[in-house]
Amino acid sequence: MNTSRSKDSQRRAGHSPGVMTLDCNNLHINDLIMIRTHNNLYRFFITDAKALRGRLIGEWQKYNFPKVTLVGALIRIGGQVHTLNCKLQTAAHALFLVPQGNELLQMTTSPILALGWFINREE
């Protein structure tokens, strides 16, 4: 039995559990990012990969934002906070922009403990 899959078929459907770093440039529409923090488990469904927009759902505190933008992450290195544009990684805080009426709110998670990337390519 041949269990190997081509790179193309892996890109169409599958997952990458336990990802340490996720570059947003690799995301596509219908992908799902799972972000586990100490306080929550977030699911971010990509609806517009170019603009990094999607739906953000938080499991334990019942967050449900239908239109958010993923900015990247914030990480503390040597006592200073750095912005990771278009990137997520463990130990960093995911940073989202959430529209609320006429306002644009910033939502920052607690430190990321684990990342998962679930790929969904429809053909």
N, C-alpha and C positions, 0 to 999 in steps of 0.2 A: 504494500500500500504506500503510495507517495503522498506524504503529508506536507511537502513544501508548497509554498504559494508564491506566485510571481509578485514582484513589487507592485505591478499594476493592480492585481486583485487585492493586495493588502491595502492599497490606497482606497479602493472602492468600499470596502466594508471591513471592520475590525476595530481593534482598540489597542491602545498603548498604556496599559495600567502601570502605575509606579513611575511615571515620568518625573524627572527632577527639574527640568527646565523645558519650557514650551515657548517657541518663537511664534508669535502671532502671524508672521508671514506665511506659515505653513497651513493656516486654517482655511477651511472652505465652508460654504453654505451647508447647513444641516449637520455640521460637526457638533459634538457635545464635549464641553470641558467640565470635569468634576473637580471641585476645589474643596478639600477637607481642611477645616481649621479646628481649633480646640472647641469653639463655640457652635459651629455649624457645618453643614454639608451643602455646598452651593452647586447648582447645575446651571451652566451657561450654554444655551442653545444658539448657535450662530445663524442669524438670518441675513446678514450682509457682511461677508468676509472682508471686503475692501475697507469698509468703514468700521469694522469690528463691532457691529451692532448685533444685539440679540435679546433673548429673554433670560432673565436671571431669576432663579427660584432657590430660596433657602429653606431647607427641610425643617429644621427644629424651631426656628423663630418665625416661620410662615411668611417669609419674604416672597413676593411675587411681583416682579417688575417686568412688564411686557416689552419695554423699549429702553435698553441701557446701552452704553458704549463702554467697551473695555479700553482703558487707557494704557494699562501695563501694571507695574508693581512698584512698591516702595520698599527699600531694604536699607538697614542700618549697617554701615561698614566703618569700623574704626571711630565710632561715636558720631558719624555724620550720616544723614539720610540721603540716599541716592534714588533717582527715578530710573526705572528700567522701562524704557519706551517699548511698547509692543512685545513685551516678554513677561512671562510668569515663571517663578521658581519657588522651590520650597524655602521656607524661612522668611520669605518676603510677604508683603501685604498686597493683595490684589486691589487695584484701584479702578472704580467704575464711575461713570457720570450717569445720573438718573434724572430725567426730566420730571418735574413736579409743577404742574401749572405753567406759569411764566418763569419759573426758576429752574436752574440746573444745579442739582445737589451732587456732592462728591460722596461716594460710599467707599469706605476702606475696610477690608476684612481684617480679622486678627491674623497672626502669622500662619502661612500656609504650611500644613503638616504633610499633605500628600496631594498630588495632581494625577488626574486621569484624562486621557484624550481618546474619545470614541469617534471613529471616522465613519461617516455615512455618505457614500458616493452613489447617487442614483444615476442609472444610465438607461 
